[in-house]
Amino acid sequence: MTTVQPARRGVPAPVALVGFFAVVATVAVIGALASMQAKSVYSGLSLPAWAPPAWLFGPVWTVLYVTIALSGWLFWKARGSRRGLGWFAAGLVLNAAWTPLFFAAGAYAAALADIIALDLVIAGTILSFRRTSPLSAALQVPYLAWTLFATALNVAILFLN
């Protein structure tokens, strides 16, 4: 006999999973819309020798967005705190802001300030998630690693351009 996971905060777990994916997909769509010209912008920049090729960003972010959504959902499902979910939500807002700042506005310094804040918020999310759901925290680590790399790239682009 199969046991049904009890609803948390009145929402069945599968519905919440869809919700987490929908929210994270919205962030991805904002980034995609703001980066319509990203390939030409990126190729027109002076880049450091260690800059990845433009084609790599899409696949990396696709994987990261899946892990971000799963991380949030697993934390929620483990009855994580509102504070932890607040960290998670703040990270999504900062994530959504970076691409329009960098690619659409060409505001590299503002984008750098945003991504530094994002790095700190992801670290805060990991710390907040780790006691309630170590797996949720672990799923945030690749996201933090990539954004730290992107921060270094943002710094290099700011100075080279």
N, C-alpha and C positions, 0 to 999 in steps of 0.2 A: 504494500500500500504506500502511495506517495504522500508525503506530508507537504502541506502548502505553507510557504513562508508567510508568517503573519505580516500584515500591512504595517508600515511605519508611518506615523503621522497621517494615517488614513489613506495612504497611497500604496497600492500593490507594487512589489519590487519590479516586476516587468514594465509597468507603466513608468516608474521612476527611471529605469534604465533608458527607456526611449526619451524621456525628458532630458536626462543628462546628455545623451547623444544629440538631441535637437539643439540644446543650448550651445554645446561646443561646436556643432555644425554651423550655427549662426555666426559664431566668432570666425570660423574658417571662411564662410561666405563673405563676411566683411573684408577679411584679408584678401580674398580672391578678387573682389570687386575693386579694391583699392590698389591692387597690383596688376591691373590689366596691362600696364605699360612697363611692368617690372623688368622683363627681359631686356628691353632696349635701354631702360634706365641703368640697370646693373652692368650691361656691357659697355655703357658709355662712361662708367666711373673708372677712376684710377683705383685699382685693387691691389692689395698685398699679394705676394706670390703664393701665399697659403690659402687664398680665397677659393671656396669650392665653385664648381661650375654651376651655372644658373639652373640647369635641369635637376640638380640634386635637391633643391629646396622643397619642391612639391611632394616627392615621395617621403622625405624625412618628416615634413609636417603632417602628412596623412597618418603615418604611424603614430606620431606624437599626439595628434588629436584623439585618436582611438584610445591611447593609454590615459590621456587626461580625463576623458569621459568615464572610462572604467574606474579610474582612481576616485573620482568624485562620487560615483555611484556606490562603490564598495565602502567608502567612508560613511556615506549616508546610510547604507544598509546595515552597517555595524553600529548604528545609532550614534554616529559622530555628532559632535557639538555644533551649535549654530556658529560659534566662533570659528571653528575649522572650516565650515562651509562659507563663512564670510571671507576667509583667506582665499579659498578656492575661487569664489566669485570675483574678488578683487583682481586676482591673477588673470581671469578671463577678460575683464574690462581693460586692463593694461595691455594684454595680448592683442585685443581688438584694435587698440589705439596705435600700436607701433607701425603697422603697415601703411595706414593712411599718412601718418607723420613722415615716414621715411620715403615711400615711393610716390604717393600722390602729392604731398606738399614739398618734398625735398628738404624737409626741416631736420637735417641730420643731428643737430645738437639736441633738439627737442626729442627726437626719437631715441637718442642716447640716454637722456634723463628718464624717459619712459621705460626703456629696457633695463636700466639699472634698478629702477623701482620694481620692475617685474622680477628680476633676479632675487631681490630681497623678499618679495611676496611669495615666490615659489619656495624659497628656503623656509619661510614662516609656515607655509602650507605643509611642507614635509614634517617640520617639527610638531605642528598641530595634529597631523594625521597619525604619526608614528605610534602613539600609545594605544589609540583606538583600533587602528588597522595598519599594521606594519606593511602589508601588501599595498595598500593605498599609497602610503608614503614612498615605498620602493618604486611604484609606477610613476611617481613625480620626478625621480632622479634623472632619467634620460632627458626629460623636459628641461630641468635645471642645467644639465650639462650642455645641451644644445643652445639654450639662451645665453649661457656664459660665453660660449664660442661666438654666438651672434653679437654679443656685447663687444667682444674683442674686435670682431669684424667691423662693427659700427664705429668704434674708436678709430680704427685704421682708415676707414673711408672718410670720416670727419677730417682727419689730419691730411690725407692725401688729396682731398678735393677742395 
